[in-house]
Amino acid sequence: MIIEDKLNISEIFYSIQGEGSRAGLPCVFVRLQGCMLRCSWCDTPYALELKQVETMMSIDELIEKIAGYDCNFVELTGGEPLAQENVYLLIEKLLELGYEIAIETNGHADVSKLNTNVIKIMDIKCPDSSMSRFNNYNNINYLSKIDDVKFVIASKNDFDWAIEKINEFKLVEKVNSVILSPVFGKIELEELAELILASKLKIKMQLQMHKYIWHPDKRGV
């Protein structure tokens, strides 16, 4: 396999899907190395550096590794999986093999080239992330009823901003689920729950399930 067919992989593991509308499902996670953003609350700092080579794997090697878990649901995450062009080769191959594919993407990377069968779990960065200026709102045009939009909430200010965006872009009507996820340890869960209830919107509060099952800093889960 030539180098052009390879991807820089941070880690691959089999775990419970901890976030999104499919939370709780067994899933194979393929974490790609590298991200163009630097969110203040990022919980995978080890996967951020684009130039940091972790494990270079060919598409065939990745397919073989994924197949070994005997699980039909695969999530591509990062870092930012769309930072590596060859991710599209992997996606098309997995779809051909009958896998259900989800991709966790940061809201800045262009999603327009993704196969419409791929489930997009797209962040829209709130102000406390320090990255909200990089949101690519054109991406919303490529979302559908199989996709999720996620806002990671660190404060009441983040919540109010998120509600503005949800209403501005009519996200509840556009996607499968609009999810508000608290930054671990930054906002009181009761406070966020009460804010969501008061909003009267059809939006979901969701905790990062894996951080409550395992230690919050544990990798590979």
C-alpha positions in Angstrom: 0.0 0.0 0.0 1.5 3.3 -1.0 1.9 6.2 1.4 -0.9 8.2 -0.3 -3.4 5.6 1.0 -2.5 6.1 4.6 -4.0 7.9 7.5 -2.4 9.2 10.7 -4.2 7.4 13.5 -4.2 8.4 17.2 -6.0 5.4 18.5 -8.6 2.7 17.6 -10.8 1.2 20.3 -14.2 -0.5 20.9 -16.4 1.1 23.5 -19.9 2.4 24.3 -20.9 5.4 22.3 -20.9 8.1 24.9 -22.5 11.1 23.1 -25.0 11.9 20.4 -28.4 10.5 19.7 -26.9 7.0 19.4 -25.4 7.1 22.9 -25.2 3.8 24.6 -24.6 1.7 21.4 -21.4 -0.4 21.0 -19.1 1.3 18.6 -15.7 1.1 17.0 -13.9 4.4 17.3 -11.2 5.5 14.9 -9.5 8.6 16.3 -7.6 10.5 13.6 -4.6 12.6 14.6 -4.7 16.4 14.2 -7.1 19.3 14.5 -7.1 22.8 13.2 -8.9 24.2 16.3 -7.8 24.6 19.9 -10.9 24.6 22.1 -10.3 25.8 25.7 -12.0 22.7 27.1 -10.6 20.1 24.6 -10.5 16.7 26.3 -8.3 15.0 23.7 -5.2 17.3 23.6 -3.0 14.3 22.7 -4.8 14.2 19.3 -4.4 17.8 18.3 -1.1 18.2 16.6 -1.5 17.8 12.8 2.3 17.3 12.3 2.6 14.7 15.1 2.9 11.3 13.5 1.3 8.6 15.7 0.5 5.4 13.7 0.3 5.6 10.0 -2.1 2.9 8.7 -3.2 2.1 5.2 -6.9 1.9 4.4 -6.7 -1.9 4.1 -5.0 -2.1 7.6 -7.7 0.0 9.1 -10.4 -2.1 7.5 -8.8 -5.2 8.9 -8.5 -3.7 12.4 -12.1 -2.5 12.4 -13.4 -5.9 11.2 -11.7 -7.6 14.1 -14.2 -5.9 16.5 -17.2 -7.5 14.9 -19.3 -4.3 15.2 -21.1 -2.7 12.4 -21.2 0.9 13.9 -18.0 2.9 13.3 -17.4 6.5 14.5 -14.6 8.6 13.0 -13.4 11.2 15.5 -10.3 13.2 16.4 -8.8 15.6 16.6 -10.7 16.5 13.5 -11.1 13.5 11.1 -11.8 15.8 8.1 -8.3 17.3 8.5 -6.9 14.3 6.6 -8.1 14.0 3.0 -7.7 10.3 2.9 -10.6 9.9 5.3 -12.9 10.0 2.4 -11.3 6.8 1.0 -11.8 5.1 4.3 -15.4 6.2 4.5 -16.3 5.0 1.0 -14.7 1.6 1.6 -16.6 1.2 4.9 -19.9 2.1 3.3 -19.3 -0.4 0.5 -18.7 -3.0 3.2 -22.1 -2.2 4.8 -20.9 -0.3 7.9 -22.9 2.4 9.6 -20.6 5.4 9.8 -20.8 8.4 12.0 -18.3 11.3 12.0 -17.7 13.7 14.8 -16.6 17.0 13.3 -15.8 20.4 14.7 -18.1 22.7 12.7 -15.1 24.4 11.0 -14.1 21.7 8.6 -16.1 21.6 5.4 -18.7 18.7 5.4 -20.0 19.3 1.9 -17.9 16.4 0.4 -19.2 13.8 2.8 -21.3 11.0 1.5 -24.9 11.7 2.5 -25.2 8.3 4.2 -22.6 9.3 6.8 -24.1 10.4 10.1 -22.7 13.8 11.0 -22.3 14.8 14.6 -21.3 18.4 14.2 -20.2 20.8 16.9 -21.1 24.5 16.8 -18.5 26.1 19.0 -19.8 28.4 21.7 -17.9 31.5 22.9 -16.3 29.9 26.0 -14.5 27.5 23.7 -12.5 30.5 22.3 -13.1 29.0 18.8 -16.6 30.3 17.9 -15.2 32.7 15.3 -14.2 29.6 13.3 -17.7 28.2 12.9 -18.5 27.4 9.3 -22.2 28.1 9.2 -22.4 27.0 5.5 -22.1 23.5 6.9 -25.6 23.7 8.1 -26.8 23.5 4.5 -25.4 20.0 4.3 -27.1 18.6 7.5 -30.1 16.3 7.3 -32.5 14.4 9.5 -29.9 11.6 10.2 -27.5 14.2 11.7 -26.9 15.7 15.2 -25.8 19.2 16.1 -23.9 19.6 19.4 -23.2 22.6 21.5 -20.7 22.2 24.3 -21.8 24.4 27.1 -19.4 25.8 29.8 -21.6 28.7 31.1 -24.9 30.5 31.0 -23.4 32.8 28.4 -22.7 29.7 26.2 -26.3 28.5 26.7 -27.9 31.8 25.7 -25.7 32.0 22.6 -26.5 28.4 21.7 -30.3 29.1 21.9 -29.8 32.1 19.6 -28.1 29.9 17.0 -30.6 27.1 17.4 -33.4 29.5 16.6 -31.6 31.5 13.9 -30.8 28.3 11.9 -34.0 26.4 12.8 -31.9 23.5 13.9 -34.6 21.6 15.7 -36.5 21.2 12.5 -33.4 20.5 10.4 -31.6 17.7 12.2 -32.3 14.5 14.1 -31.2 15.9 17.5 -29.9 19.2 18.9 -27.7 18.3 21.9 -26.4 20.5 24.6 -23.5 18.8 26.4 -21.9 20.4 29.6 -18.2 20.8 29.7 -17.1 18.3 32.3 -16.7 20.0 35.7 -17.5 23.6 34.3 -21.2 24.1 34.7 -23.6 22.6 37.3 -25.7 19.9 35.7 -28.8 21.1 37.5 -28.3 24.6 36.2 -28.1 23.4 32.6 -31.1 21.1 33.0 -33.2 24.0 34.4 -32.1 26.2 31.5 -33.1 23.6 28.9 -36.5 23.1 30.6 -37.1 26.8 30.7 -36.3 27.2 27.0 -39.3 25.0 26.0 -37.3 23.8 23.0 -37.1 20.2 21.8 -33.4 20.0 22.6 -31.5 17.3 24.5 -29.2 17.6 27.5 -26.5 14.9 27.3 -23.7 14.0 29.6 -20.5 12.3 28.3 -21.5 8.9 29.3 -18.1 7.4 29.1 -16.7 9.8 31.6 -19.1 8.5 34.2 -18.5 4.8 33.4 -14.8 5.1 33.4 -12.3 7.7 34.8 -12.8 11.0 33.0 -9.2 11.0 31.8 -9.1 7.4 30.7 -8.1 6.9 27.0 -9.5 4.2 24.8 -13.0 4.3 26.1 
